[in-house]
Amino acid sequence: MVGLRNLVRFDSEGCGSRVGEVKLPIKIVPWAGTAGVALAVGFGLGRVTAPTSIRPSSIEEGAKAEGMESQESRSTDENIQESAVAGRPGSSLDLLRQTLGMGNPKTRDREMENALSRASLEEVKKALEWASALPEGAAKRALMGKIMERWGQLDGVNAAAYGEKVFAETGNPQLLKDAIRGWGQTDPGGSIQYTQSMAVSDGVKRDIARDLFRDWADRSPQAAAAYAAANAIDVGRGGVMSLIADRWSKQDPQAAANWMMTLPQGRDQQRALDQLVQNWSDLNLQAAADFVTRQPAGANKDVMVGTLAREVAKQDTAAALQWASTLSDPNMQSRTALSFIILGPRFSAGRQVRRVAPEASA
């Protein structure tokens, strides 16, 4: 496999200068052989210039949560009914009974949570007994889940044991997951340890542990990271460090980056860095590019450059190819460049192009 230098030729005239506010490489690697391919997909690779301002893509993120209820107009009577329930004194069980008549699922679920937030352990057990006898349906499933979550907050061990029993009898792990999720909100370490000791399949353990670490990292990424470093926990897809990196870097990418640099070198660290650059690019593409530029050459930087190049390609294929040219592995250069040449028009169609090119030290 030939390197990227033999794939595409850039005219190096003017390289090393500033165009506006964007620093271009002192030396753009000469690339040869695919000018025709580049023209075929709708752009020429010649001298690269850049606009004076840099701004990440404004890709809108639509609501994609599974099972999202459609928004329906609500009647005045329903609004009055729900307001009355929220302000009406009574036991948690009384309030829960009133929520079942609510027509809006989101409002119903919120009021269930409000009613249970004040429930004692005794009230939770009474609510569970009552809810278990209700007819099957969406309202009962939502109610049982909320009750189990509250039980987990108050008495994690027994709530989880009940969930395990139901799972063994029915084959449905949902109540078990609800109970341990609640437990994780008050004792994340204890809930994770319990999960690892359960007599359930490895797949169920991984799913629950993944949910626990995700929630923990959202609340306290430092604590979740410290626990993960001291305990080997299988969470499936990508590993626990990558999971924490994903959640942390969406909140504070610089703090997440500082933590990732302390991880042992290897695949877990590289997965974490990949997540960091993806999320940082979504928040601030130029800041992500500046961070990657400052990193020393090596395997970790190649991972970050490859990820950043993919993000840049969504806006500007030519700039993405420049980033690819800084990869130290010629084969990786070639594979990355070819993917951009093929997919570039699809990435950039209809988007405002803002150049984020590598600096001279990249």
N, C-alpha and C positions, 0 to 999 in steps of 0.2 A: 504494500500500500504506500503510495507516494505521499509526501507531506503537503500541507496546504500551500507551501511556497510554490509547488508545481501545479496547483489547481487554478489559481486566480492571480492575474497580474494587476497590481495597483500602480499608477503613475506616482512616483515618489516626489515629484516636483512640489515644492512648498511644504513638505513634511517637516515637522519640528517647530512650526510656527503656531501662533494662536490665531484662531479665527473667532472673532467675538470673544466670548468668555470660555470657550471650550478648548482644552488643550488636546492636540492631536499627537500621535506618536512621533518621536524624533525620526524613527525609521519604520516605515510600513513595509512588511515583508513582501518582496516581489512575488506575485502569484502568476502562473501561466497555465494556459491550456483549456480554460473553461469560459473564456470571454463570450463564446457563442452560446453556451448554456445560459449564462447570465442574461444575455440579450433576449433569449427565447422566453425567459420568465418575466421580462418587462423592465429590466433595469440594467444599466451599464455600470461596470466597475472601473471608474477612472479616478481622477483626482477627487478626494473626499473633502467636502467643506461642511461647515456646521453653522446653525443659527446661533445667535448670541445668548439665547436663554435656554435653560434646560428645565424640563418639567416632565414628571412621569406620566404615563398613560392614564387617562381617566376612564378606566374600564369600570363600568357600573356592575355592581354585584347585586343580582336579583335575589329575592327570597327563595331559598331552595330547600327549606327544612322539610323532611319527609312527613307526610300526613297533615300538612298545613290545611287548616279549614278555610274554605272560601268565605270572603267577607260579605255578609248579608246585612241589609238594612234592618235596624231594630226598631220596634214599635215603642211609642211613648209608655205604654203600659209595662212593657218588659223593663225599660229603664227604671221606672218607678219601683217595680218589684225588686230589682236587684239592689237598688239603693237602700230600700227598706231592710233587706236582709243584712246588708253590710253594717247597718247601724243598730240592729236589733239585739238587745241583750239576750242571753240564754246560754245553755250548755253547748259544748262543741257538737254534740250529737244532734241537738235541735237545729243548729245552724247548717249542719251537713244535710239534714233532711230537706231543708228549704232550697239548697243549691240544686237538687235534682230537677226542679221545675224550670230551671233557667234554660232559655233557648239558645243562647250564644255559648258555644263550647269553651272559648277562651275565658269569658267572664265566669262561667261555671267553675272551671279549673282554678282560676285565681281565688274565687271565694272559698273553694274547698281548702286551698292552702291557708287562707286567712283563718278559717275556722279551726283548722288543725294546729296552727301555730300556737294557739293558747291551750291546746289539749294536754291534759296530764296523761301519764301512762295508763291509769285506770280508764280514762275516757277513751283513749285510743283502742284499748282492748274491747270495750263495749261497742265502739264504732265498727271495729272489724267484724264482730259477731253479727251486728245488724246488716252491714254491707254484704256479708257473705251470703245472706238469704235473699238478696235482691235478684230480680230477673236479669238474665244475661243481656248485655248491651254495652254501648260505648260509655254511658254514664257510670255503670258499675265498674268497668275496667279502669276508668280514670280515678274513680273514688278509691278502689282497692289499692291502686298504685300510690296515691297520696297518703293513705293510711299507713301502708307499709313503710313508706319513706319516713314518716313521722315516728313510727315505732323504732325504726333504725336509729334515728337521732337520739331517742330516749333510752333505748335498751338494745344496742346493736347485736349482741350475742344471741339473745333469744329471738329477736326479729329475724335474723339470718337463719337460725335453726328452723324456724317455722317456714321460711321461704324454701329451705332445702327439702323439707318434708313435702310441701306442696309440689315442688319440682319432681320429686321422686314418684309422687302419685299421678301426676298429670303429664309430665314431660315438658311442661311450660316453665321456663326459668324466669319469667318476667317479674313475679313477686319477689323472688330471691334477689334479682338485680335491684329492684326498688328498695328493698330493705338495706342492702349493703351500700347503695348510693347514699341513703340517709345516714348510715353509720359513718361513712367516709367524710361527711360534713363536720362531724364532731370529733372523730378519731381516725384520720386517714391511715396512719401506720397500722393501727389495730385491725382495721377492716381489710387492709391488704394482706396482712399476715393470716387472718382467718380465711380469706379467699384461697390462699395457697394450700391450706390444709383440708379444704372441702373434698368430699367424695363425689366429685362431678368430673365431667370430661375436661381434658386440657383446653379444648376450645372455649368452653364456658368460662373457665378460669381466666383465660386470656382476655375474653371480652369484658369481663367484670373488672379485671385489673386495669385494662386500658381506660375504661370509663372513670375509675377511681383516680388514676394518675392525671387524666385530662382535667378533671374537676379540681384536683389539688393544685396542678400547675396554673390553672386560672386564678386560684385564690392566693397561692403562695409558691411561686416557681422556685424560689431559693430552697425552701423546705423540701419540696418534691424532688429537686435535683440532689440534695444532700442524701435523702433517703435512697434514691435510686443508685447513687454511687456506692452505698454501703450494702445494698441488697440486690442480688441478681433476680429480677422479676421478668418473666416472659409476658410481653403484651402483644406479641405478633407484629404484623406489618411495620417494618422499619426499626423496631426496638424502642425501648423506653426513653433513651436519650433523645432520639429524633422526635418523639412525641412531646417531651418537655420543651425541646428547642422550638417546636412549632408554636406551642401556646405562649411561651415566654417572648419569643421574637415578635409576636403580634402586639405585645404590650410595650416592650422596651427593648428594641433590637440591639442597642449598644450594650446594655447590661447582659443580655443573652449572649452576645458575642464574647464579652469578657469571660463569662463562665465557660463557654465552649473552648476557648483557648487553653483552659486548664484541664480539659479531658485528656485521657491517655490517647496517644496517636493510634489511629486505626479506623476501621470501618464505621464504628459508632460515632466517632468524632466527625468523620466526613459526611455521614448522613445528617448529623446535626447542623453542620455548616451549610449543607444543601438547603435545608429548611430555612435557615437564617436568611440566606440570600434571596430565596423566593419571597419570603414575607417582607423583608426589608425593601425589596424592589417594588412591591405593591404599595408600601407606605411612602417611600421616597427613593426613586430610582437613582438619582444622582448621589445621594448619601451612601447607598449600597455600593455604587461604582467606586466611590472614594475609598470606602473600607477595603474592598477587594484590591484596589490598586496598591494600598499600603502593605499588603501581606508579602512575606518573603516567598521567593520562588520555591516550588515543590509540589508534591502531590495534593496537599490541601488547597493550595492556591489554584491548581488546575481544576479541582472540583468546583470551587467557587466561580472561577472564570467561566466554566462551561454552563453553570446555572445562570449566571448573570447574562451571558450571551443569549441564552434562550429567552430571557425576559426582555432584553433589548430588541431581539428579533420581532417581537410583537409590535414594535413601533417602527423600526428602522433596520432593514436587513443589512445594508451596507455597513452600518456601525457594528452590528452583531458580528459580521465577518471580520472586522478589525479586531474585536475582542477574541474571536477564535484564533486569529493569527498569533496571539500571545501565549497560547497553550504550548507547553514544553514538549508534549508528545505529538510527533508528526501525524501518526495515525488518528489520534483524537482530533487534531486539527481538521484532517480530511473529512472524517465522519460528521463533525459538527458543521463544517462549511457546506457540505452537500445537503444536509438536512435544511439549512436555511435557504439555500438556492431553490430547493424544491418547494418549501413551504412558505417562503418569504412573501409572495403576493397574497397568499391566504391570510397571513398574519397582519399585513399592513393595509389591507383593503378598507378604505373609508375612514382611516385614522389620521389624526394630525401628527405629522412626524416631528419629533424633537430629538436632536442628535445627542447621544450620550456615548462618546467615543473614549477609548482608553487613553490614559495619560502616558507621558513618555516613560514613566517608571514602571508601567504595568507589565 
